[in-house]
């Protein structure tokens, strides 16, 4: 699945989707963000159809980052139907990221039942 570049034009539509979305809040100057980026891209393929993946450049979109109280990056925020379900802050290896995502998706499934 392709990772969607998030802008002020598509942000609201994306977070209000019926499919949960995970947004990577990053900046080009951030070392841990650069380390997480290829992992985030790779993991997006494992969740095709279950979770949308987006990237938000906090330098280009400071109003969205501020609105979401992003104080540390990388900061992955998971939304479902317009509401924040969880957030993951900091770099982590692929296995830990997948485990964290699986936990959040299980939480969303419980909410839906």
ZAKE-243158 format. One record per residue (C-alpha): residue number from 1; residue in one letter; chain; x, y, z. Coordinates in pm, 1 decimal. Layout:
ZAKE-243158
node n:NUM | res:A | chain:A | u:X | v:Y | w:Z
...
***
This chain:
ZAKE-243158
node n:1 | res:X | chain:A | u:0.0 | v:0.0 | w:0.0
node n:2 | res:X | chain:A | u:130.4 | v:342.0 | w:-82.9
node n:3 | res:X | chain:A | u:185.4 | v:580.4 | w:205.2
node n:4 | res:X | chain:A | u:-26.6 | v:892.5 | w:162.7
node n:5 | res:X | chain:A | u:135.2 | v:1234.5 | w:195.1
node n:6 | res:X | chain:A | u:-88.7 | v:1430.0 | w:430.4
node n:7 | res:X | chain:A | u:-164.1 | v:1795.7 | w:375.3
node n:8 | res:X | chain:A | u:-423.3 | v:2036.0 | w:509.6
node n:9 | res:X | chain:A | u:-630.9 | v:1953.3 | w:200.4
node n:10 | res:X | chain:A | u:-666.0 | v:1578.5 | w:265.5
node n:11 | res:X | chain:A | u:-616.2 | v:1553.4 | w:643.0
node n:12 | res:X | chain:A | u:-981.9 | v:1567.2 | w:757.3
node n:13 | res:X | chain:A | u:-1103.1 | v:1326.9 | w:491.8
node n:14 | res:X | chain:A | u:-830.8 | v:1079.0 | w:579.7
node n:15 | res:X | chain:A | u:-877.8 | v:1077.5 | w:958.3
node n:16 | res:X | chain:A | u:-1256.0 | v:1048.7 | w:922.6
node n:17 | res:X | chain:A | u:-1226.1 | v:735.6 | w:710.8
node n:18 | res:X | chain:A | u:-1408.0 | v:416.4 | w:811.5
node n:19 | res:X | chain:A | u:-1070.8 | v:242.7 | w:779.4
node n:20 | res:X | chain:A | u:-832.9 | v:326.2 | w:1065.9
node n:21 | res:X | chain:A | u:-536.2 | v:542.3 | w:969.4
node n:22 | res:X | chain:A | u:-190.2 | v:574.0 | w:1119.4
node n:23 | res:X | chain:A | u:-9.8 | v:902.5 | w:1064.3
node n:24 | res:X | chain:A | u:367.2 | v:936.3 | w:1095.6
node n:25 | res:X | chain:A | u:439.6 | v:1291.0 | w:1216.1
node n:26 | res:X | chain:A | u:799.0 | v:1360.9 | w:1112.1
node n:27 | res:X | chain:A | u:1051.9 | v:1626.8 | w:1012.0
node n:28 | res:X | chain:A | u:1335.5 | v:1598.2 | w:759.8
node n:29 | res:X | chain:A | u:1596.5 | v:1705.9 | w:1018.9
node n:30 | res:X | chain:A | u:1493.5 | v:1434.7 | w:1269.8
node n:31 | res:X | chain:A | u:1736.6 | v:1139.5 | w:1287.7
node n:32 | res:X | chain:A | u:1495.4 | v:891.9 | w:1450.7
node n:33 | res:X | chain:A | u:1231.3 | v:992.7 | w:1192.4
node n:34 | res:X | chain:A | u:1472.0 | v:906.4 | w:911.4
node n:35 | res:X | chain:A | u:1541.7 | v:569.1 | w:1073.7
node n:36 | res:X | chain:A | u:1170.3 | v:491.8 | w:1115.1
node n:37 | res:X | chain:A | u:1062.4 | v:602.6 | w:767.0
node n:38 | res:X | chain:A | u:1168.4 | v:291.2 | w:568.2
node n:39 | res:X | chain:A | u:1022.8 | v:65.2 | w:839.2
node n:40 | res:X | chain:A | u:692.2 | v:256.2 | w:831.0
node n:41 | res:X | chain:A | u:682.3 | v:225.7 | w:451.0
node n:42 | res:X | chain:A | u:759.7 | v:-148.2 | w:461.1
node n:43 | res:X | chain:A | u:502.4 | v:-220.9 | w:733.8
node n:44 | res:X | chain:A | u:231.8 | v:-41.2 | w:534.1
node n:45 | res:X | chain:A | u:222.4 | v:-335.7 | w:290.7
node n:46 | res:X | chain:A | u:148.8 | v:-584.5 | w:571.0
node n:47 | res:X | chain:A | u:-169.4 | v:-395.9 | w:667.8
node n:48 | res:X | chain:A | u:-311.6 | v:-331.0 | w:321.8
node n:49 | res:X | chain:A | u:-690.8 | v:-304.4 | w:352.3
node n:50 | res:X | chain:A | u:-682.4 | v:-298.8 | w:734.9
node n:51 | res:X | chain:A | u:-505.9 | v:30.6 | w:800.8
node n:52 | res:X | chain:A | u:-423.9 | v:337.5 | w:592.7
node n:53 | res:X | chain:A | u:-75.9 | v:485.0 | w:629.8
node n:54 | res:X | chain:A | u:0.4 | v:855.1 | w:602.6
node n:55 | res:X | chain:A | u:297.3 | v:1083.7 | w:660.9
node n:56 | res:X | chain:A | u:268.8 | v:1438.2 | w:789.2
node n:57 | res:X | chain:A | u:566.5 | v:1672.6 | w:759.2
node n:58 | res:X | chain:A | u:536.5 | v:1875.4 | w:1080.1
node n:59 | res:X | chain:A | u:750.7 | v:2155.3 | w:936.3
node n:60 | res:X | chain:A | u:522.4 | v:2199.9 | w:634.5
node n:61 | res:X | chain:A | u:200.7 | v:2150.2 | w:836.4
node n:62 | res:X | chain:A | u:263.3 | v:2294.3 | w:1184.0
node n:63 | res:X | chain:A | u:-105.5 | v:2373.6 | w:1238.1
node n:64 | res:X | chain:A | u:-203.0 | v:2005.1 | w:1210.8
node n:65 | res:X | chain:A | u:84.4 | v:1894.9 | w:1434.4
node n:66 | res:X | chain:A | u:-17.8 | v:2155.5 | w:1690.9
node n:67 | res:X | chain:A | u:-384.5 | v:2057.2 | w:1669.9
node n:68 | res:X | chain:A | u:-281.5 | v:1697.3 | w:1748.8
node n:69 | res:X | chain:A | u:-48.5 | v:1798.4 | w:2034.9
node n:70 | res:X | chain:A | u:260.0 | v:1655.0 | w:1867.4
node n:71 | res:X | chain:A | u:547.6 | v:1755.6 | w:2093.7
node n:72 | res:X | chain:A | u:799.8 | v:1481.3 | w:2010.5
node n:73 | res:X | chain:A | u:877.2 | v:1315.1 | w:1680.3
node n:74 | res:X | chain:A | u:851.7 | v:1063.2 | w:1536.7
node n:75 | res:X | chain:A | u:495.5 | v:1042.9 | w:1662.2
node n:76 | res:X | chain:A | u:257.2 | v:791.3 | w:1508.5
node n:77 | res:X | chain:A | u:-107.7 | v:870.5 | w:1575.7
node n:78 | res:X | chain:A | u:-381.6 | v:618.1 | w:1499.7
node n:79 | res:X | chain:A | u:-724.7 | v:758.4 | w:1415.5
node n:80 | res:X | chain:A | u:-1053.4 | v:580.8 | w:1361.0
node n:81 | res:X | chain:A | u:-1358.9 | v:768.1 | w:1236.5
node n:82 | res:X | chain:A | u:-1207.3 | v:1104.5 | w:1330.1
node n:83 | res:X | chain:A | u:-1098.8 | v:1015.2 | w:1682.8
node n:84 | res:X | chain:A | u:-751.4 | v:945.1 | w:1811.3
node n:85 | res:X | chain:A | u:-734.2 | v:585.7 | w:1932.9
node n:86 | res:X | chain:A | u:-368.6 | v:571.6 | w:2034.7
node n:87 | res:X | chain:A | u:-22.7 | v:709.8 | w:1967.4
node n:88 | res:X | chain:A | u:324.1 | v:563.6 | w:1943.2
node n:89 | res:X | chain:A | u:615.9 | v:797.8 | w:2011.6
node n:90 | res:X | chain:A | u:978.5 | v:742.1 | w:1916.1
node n:91 | res:X | chain:A | u:1176.1 | v:507.6 | w:1697.3
node n:92 | res:X | chain:A | u:1120.6 | v:133.1 | w:1718.5
node n:93 | res:X | chain:A | u:1226.2 | v:-168.3 | w:1512.9
node n:94 | res:X | chain:A | u:985.5 | v:-331.5 | w:1269.9
node n:95 | res:X | chain:A | u:877.1 | v:-616.8 | w:1499.6
node n:96 | res:X | chain:A | u:788.8 | v:-379.7 | w:1781.8
node n:97 | res:X | chain:A | u:603.5 | v:-143.8 | w:1548.0
node n:98 | res:X | chain:A | u:394.7 | v:-432.4 | w:1412.6
node n:99 | res:X | chain:A | u:320.8 | v:-550.7 | w:1765.5
node n:100 | res:X | chain:A | u:210.1 | v:-200.4 | w:1867.2
node n:101 | res:X | chain:A | u:-10.2 | v:-166.4 | w:1558.7
node n:102 | res:X | chain:A | u:-164.9 | v:-508.9 | w:1620.8
node n:103 | res:X | chain:A | u:-251.7 | v:-404.4 | w:1978.0
node n:104 | res:X | chain:A | u:-419.5 | v:-86.1 | w:1856.9
node n:105 | res:X | chain:A | u:-615.0 | v:-269.1 | w:1586.0
node n:106 | res:X | chain:A | u:-733.6 | v:-520.2 | w:1847.7
node n:107 | res:X | chain:A | u:-848.5 | v:-228.8 | w:2065.4
node n:108 | res:X | chain:A | u:-1042.0 | v:-81.3 | w:1770.9
node n:109 | res:X | chain:A | u:-1202.0 | v:-419.9 | w:1701.6
node n:110 | res:X | chain:A | u:-1318.1 | v:-441.8 | w:2065.3
node n:111 | res:X | chain:A | u:-1465.5 | v:-91.4 | w:2042.3
node n:112 | res:X | chain:A | u:-1660.6 | v:-193.5 | w:1731.5
node n:113 | res:X | chain:A | u:-1805.8 | v:-507.1 | w:1891.2
***
